[in-house]
Amino acid sequence: MEDFGVKLHPVKKIQLWQTIKKTVFGKMDNNVITPERADEILGNIREKITQVNSPEQAKEFYLALPQMYRELAPVTQNFIVQESRAMEQLLALFLDVIIDEKGIDSAGDLMERMHDSDDQILLIQEFQVQYPDEFRICLQRFSQKFA
């Protein structure tokens, strides 16, 4: 997800670490990788994960995992699904704020734009510029609910 000036919650780092460990141990249990390879992967990842401080850095980290270790491709697939869900949740919260602030007709117009858009990130950036106050409220609610 885009970095809208939001610091990555420490729990998200822990969740990322746990997901990677689970994937690595699963592959080791299924004899896809050796214990030595698992130690190598986890040792390198442990150091890198502590340097991830924003949602944008987390995204870059997730997307780089298959290039660093092909064994971690499933983690990236999982992230892509999670990011898509987070975008949908953010847009739903944004529509809720628009209903409260601008009315249901405005929200309906924006929902049509969302439906017609192929690029959620670009659309969110446009909304952030066009509706800065409403978007700020949306991000606050999003951070409280999902961070």
matplotlib code that plots the C-alpha trace (Angstrom):
import matplotlib.pyplot as plt

x = [0.0, 1.2, 3.1, 0.7, 3.1, 2.0, 4.7, 4.6, 3.1, 5.6, 3.0, 3.1, 6.8, 6.2, 3.5, 5.8, 8.5, 6.1, 4.7, 8.3, 9.2, 6.1, 6.8, 10.4, 9.7, 6.9, 9.3, 11.9, 9.3, 8.4, 12.0, 11.9, 14.8, 17.5, 17.9, 21.0, 19.2, 16.4, 19.0, 20.6, 17.3, 16.0, 19.4, 19.5, 15.8, 15.9, 18.4, 16.5, 13.1, 14.2, 15.0, 11.4, 9.7, 6.8, 4.1, 5.8, 9.1, 7.1, 5.6, 9.1, 10.4, 7.5, 7.9, 11.7, 11.4, 11.2, 14.3, 16.2, 14.9, 12.7, 11.4, 9.6, 7.4, 4.3, 4.8, 4.7, 1.5, -0.1, 1.0, -0.5, -3.9, -3.6, -2.8, -5.7, -8.0, -6.5, -7.1, -10.7, -11.1, -9.5, -11.8, -14.9, -13.9, -13.4, -16.9, -18.2, -16.5, -17.8, -21.4, -21.0, -19.3, -20.6, -23.8, -24.8, -24.9, -21.3, -20.3, -22.3, -20.3, -17.0, -18.1, -18.7, -15.2, -13.8, -15.7, -14.4, -10.8, -8.1, -5.5, -6.6, -3.4, -3.7, -7.4, -6.5, -3.9, -6.4, -8.9, -6.2, -5.6, -9.3, -10.6, -7.7, -9.8, -12.0, -9.0, -7.2, -10.3, -10.4, -6.7, -7.3, -10.1, -8.2, -5.2, -7.4, -9.3, -6.6, -3.1]
y = [0.0, 3.5, 5.3, 8.1, 9.3, 6.4, 4.6, 0.8, -0.6, -2.9, -5.7, -5.7, -6.3, -9.3, -10.6, -10.3, -12.2, -14.9, -15.3, -15.8, -18.2, -20.2, -20.4, -21.4, -24.0, -25.4, -25.8, -27.4, -29.8, -30.8, -31.3, -28.5, -26.8, -28.0, -26.8, -25.0, -23.1, -22.3, -20.9, -18.8, -17.3, -16.6, -15.1, -12.7, -11.8, -11.1, -8.3, -6.8, -6.8, -4.5, -1.8, -1.8, 1.3, 2.3, 0.5, 1.5, -0.2, -3.2, -3.4, -3.1, -5.8, -8.2, -7.7, -8.2, -11.5, -13.8, -12.2, -12.7, -16.2, -18.0, -20.2, -17.1, -16.5, -17.6, -14.9, -12.3, -13.8, -13.6, -9.9, -9.0, -10.4, -8.6, -5.3, -5.6, -6.2, -3.2, -1.0, -2.1, -1.4, 2.0, 2.9, 1.7, 3.9, 6.8, 6.4, 6.3, 9.6, 11.1, 10.0, 11.8, 14.9, 15.4, 13.2, 10.0, 11.4, 12.4, 9.0, 7.4, 9.3, 8.4, 4.7, 4.8, 6.1, 3.4, 0.8, 2.1, 2.5, -0.1, 1.4, 1.7, 3.3, 6.1, 6.6, 6.8, 9.4, 11.4, 11.3, 12.3, 15.5, 16.2, 15.5, 16.1, 16.6, 13.7, 11.5, 12.5, 11.4, 8.2, 7.4, 8.1, 5.6, 3.1, 3.4, 2.8, -0.1, -2.0, -0.9]
z = [0.0, -0.6, 2.1, 3.1, 5.8, 8.0, 10.1, 10.0, 13.2, 15.0, 15.0, 11.2, 11.3, 13.6, 11.4, 8.4, 10.2, 11.4, 7.8, 6.5, 9.2, 8.7, 5.0, 5.5, 8.1, 5.9, 3.0, 5.3, 6.7, 3.2, 2.2, -0.3, 1.4, 3.8, 7.4, 6.4, 3.6, 6.1, 8.6, 5.8, 4.6, 8.1, 9.2, 6.3, 6.5, 10.2, 9.7, 6.8, 8.4, 11.2, 8.6, 7.3, 8.8, 6.5, 4.6, 1.3, 2.5, 3.6, 0.1, -1.5, 0.9, 0.1, -3.7, -3.5, -1.6, -4.7, -6.2, -2.9, -2.2, -4.8, -1.9, -0.5, -3.6, -1.7, 0.8, -2.0, -3.4, 0.0, 0.3, -3.0, -1.9, 1.4, -0.2, -2.6, 0.4, 2.2, -0.8, -0.9, 2.8, 2.4, -0.5, 1.5, 4.4, 2.1, 0.6, 4.2, 5.0, 1.7, 2.6, 5.9, 4.6, 1.0, 0.8, -0.8, -4.4, -4.3, -2.9, -5.7, -8.3, -6.7, -6.5, -10.2, -10.7, -8.5, -10.5, -13.8, -12.6, -13.4, -11.0, -7.4, -6.3, -8.9, -7.9, -4.2, -5.0, -7.0, -4.2, -1.7, -3.8, -4.6, -1.1, 1.3, 4.5, 3.8, 2.9, 6.1, 8.2, 6.2, 6.9, 10.6, 10.7, 8.6, 11.0, 14.0, 12.4, 10.5, 11.6]

ax = plt.figure().add_subplot(projection="3d")
ax.plot(x, y, z, "-o")
ax.set_aspect("equal")
plt.show()
